[in-house]
Amino acid sequence: MKKLTTLAAGATLGIWGVVAQAADDVTLQLKWVTQAQFAGYYVALDKGFYEEEDLNVTIKPGGPDIAPTQVLVGGGADVTVDWMPSALAAREKGLPMVNIAQPFKSSGMMLTCRKDAGITSTDDFPGKTLGVWFFGNEFPFLSWMSKLDIPTDGSDQGVTVLKQGFNVDPLLQGQAACVSTMTYNEYWQVIDAGLTPDDLTVFKYEEQGVATLEDGLYVLEENLADPAFEDKMVRFVRASMKGWKYAEANPDEAAEIVLDNDASGAQTEEHQKRMMGEVAKLTSGSNGALDPADYERTVASLLAGGSDPVITKAPEGAWTHVITDKALN
């Protein structure tokens, strides 16, 4: 009887051993489609960095009809990639998103303008039509116009805002004097379309002093109260940053990994390698931990909206070092 009891106990332990060894599931929602903008996560998946952390990670691409904040709140993802202006605006509206890591140190946001449309400086903006992305991407632009004291009401003293699709057609077709671009993506679409750098005037948000944090990792505040969830995020961030640093050091290989994961087949090798080279400049200098000074700069920019600020008061509890302190130390 004693022997049978021992065997039963051993079997029970064996079952629990299997359970304990089962990898924890994590779903990541990207802000946009599969491309080198998110190379670090695909590299971490391909190189087994997530597996080493006992994680089974699913990466869900985004797109023009996908709002990361809504996916997160709806339970469709554990963690999402989003821009801080969007996350803070959502938080003020009652969606308690928290930044747990910040792989991107610098902003890639630009306004790219045609010189033949009469744009050589910000003084030339009034009376012009400017293409702006929405779905949360408009917030840095609106803060910038407020800083310049330029209305966005379409008046002669202001600018007309064209709700830009995720392409550069308005610039190429003469519908707008300027369009929103990223250093690593749409700017090169303009160049590939036949315009040269000499044909263009480029305003980088970083250089205009209105840059806001992009491509951070966000979770729901309530989930951080769960020790098991916190532990999963620690491992996820650690593996993700390992992926990002590998991508920085091996940009061509990282681009190939992204291409291997592009189910749409829409991406090209040349574009992804060029994109990865530019993205590496934005992640360089970050170990994944949010720099409080960068956060404060972002908040100040978003509050500086005159009568229509992006956020109306300084947020509380919108970021934490709890995850990165454990993941990186």
Stockholm file with secondary structure:
# STOCKHOLM 1.0

chainA/1-329         MKKLTTLAAGATLGIWGVVAQAADDVTLQLKWVTQAQFAGYYVALDKGFYEEEDLNVTIKPGGPDIAPTQVLVGGGADVTVDWMPSALAAREKGLPMVNIAQPFKSSGMMLTCRKDAGITSTDDFPGKTLGVWFFGNEFPFLSWMSKLDIPTDGSDQGVTVLKQGFNVDPLLQGQAACVSTMTYNEYWQVIDAGLTPDDLTVFKYEEQGVATLEDGLYVLEENLADPAFEDKMVRFVRASMKGWKYAEANPDEAAEIVLDNDASGAQTEEHQKRMMGEVAKLTSGSNGALDPADYERTVASLLAGGSDPVITKAPEGAWTHVITDKALN
#=GR chainA/1-329 SS CHHHHHHHHHHHHHHHHHHHHSCEEEEEECSSSSSGGGHHHHHHHHTTHHHHTTEEEEEECCCTTCCHHHHHHTTSCSEEEECHHHHHHHHHTTCCEEEEEBCCCSCCEEEEEEGGGTCSSGGGCTTCEEEECCTTTHHHHHHHHHHHTCCCSSCTTSCEEEECCSSSHHHHTTSCSEEEEETTTHHHHHHHTTCCGGGEEEEEHHHHTCCCCCSEEEEEGGGGGSHHHHHHHHHHHHHHHHHHHHHHHCHHHHHHHHHHTCTTCCCCHHHHHHHHHHHHHHHTTCCBSCCHHHHHHHHHHHHCCTTSCSCSSCCSSCBCSHHHHHHHC
#=GC SS_cons         CHHHHHHHHHHHHHHHHHHHHSCEEEEEECSSSSSGGGHHHHHHHHTTHHHHTTEEEEEECCCTTCCHHHHHHTTSCSEEEECHHHHHHHHHTTCCEEEEEBCCCSCCEEEEEEGGGTCSSGGGCTTCEEEECCTTTHHHHHHHHHHHTCCCSSCTTSCEEEECCSSSHHHHTTSCSEEEEETTTHHHHHHHTTCCGGGEEEEEHHHHTCCCCCSEEEEEGGGGGSHHHHHHHHHHHHHHHHHHHHHHHCHHHHHHHHHHTCTTCCCCHHHHHHHHHHHHHHHTTCCBSCCHHHHHHHHHHHHCCTTSCSCSSCCSSCBCSHHHHHHHC
//
